[in-house]
């Protein structure tokens, strides 16, 4: 059997497995409705919406507990959930669940949910103690005792080939006016406005650079696909203390722990993985560059 038929067979296996999984899920929908009898809040054709699903939507939308009985919040969240159930039925009727691309997307979503659940459980089992929290607060004064809000004047613009040339030409810029003129001359859309910057959101080294700034220093940061030049106009002390500081520290420690767990998982996965053909060479080259 040639390479192409092998690939087709593998895809057929994937599709077959996905079909089995989806068929099983469809079969369970009736069982789920029966198991949730008395907790159904809406019917959408053959689908039902349960209180458990509604509560989960509140959780994912970060709706505070005291707002979960608010009619306005219930109407919005339940309406979105009902619309999703309706569109699910339409998609199944159109047999979109049998398309190879859709099946692969469903598998990917399942993997991502389970990946997140596994990492979250791993981190939860290593929750930081009081001493860990206190040490973190002491070691990160810019986020707590020395926290500041910086008032800044900023220019934001999309970073493309033309935008990158402006960035390169203004590494040591001293004036936002000059940068504004260059962006205008290059035909790059941009916006200039006042804003605030929280020292809690900054890496310690960058915070130190801002603290050591001169009056005419201009800084540059990336924000997603955009670039931002800014000049600090003033600052205001906003120390974070007590229980608020402890809660924020736990949140940051959890984020660090999740990143560390994901890094260890990626390392272990790479050790276990056996790459084939040209991909083995590509991955080996990537490892060599790291080393």
C-alpha angles and dihedrals in degrees: 000000000000128000095260095054089048091056091047090050091051091051090049090053091050092049091046092051092047090049090052092049093048093045089052090050091050091051091052094053092081091045090050091052090050092047090050095049109149091023098074113119099177144008122217107182106294092345126089133202115218133198088248091058092046091050089050090053089053089051094050091047091049091235108172116244092243090057097049091087093047108115092220093055092043091050093050098043096040091046091054091047092050091049090052092051090049093050090047089058092048091050092049091048089052087049092235088146088071096058113107094228093050091047091053090049090051091051090049092051090050091050092049093050092049092044091054092045092051094048092045091052091047091052093044090057089058100046112168118254127225092270091052091051093048092048092051092050091049092048094049107049094159089065096045129008094021097034114147140183111223120207107218140181108218144184117205126192140157114268110232131138091290092043091052091056089055090050092050092048094051104047089122098031119156100185134053088200091065092049090047090053093048092051090048092048091049091050092239113152111236143158131222121202147132120269146156132251123202115216088215088071095053130089110246093247092053091047089052090051091053091048090052093046126135121227095260099041116129119201131203130208135169120235110187108296092347135082124217128200112192143173123208112237099177145328140227126205112242107170117192113216145160122013092345089059092046092051092048091048091052089050092052093044089052091051090050091048092050090051091049093048091049090050093051091047091051090050093049092045091053091051091052097041120097110202121206134221118327091358090065089058093046093050092045090052089051091054092048091053090052091052 
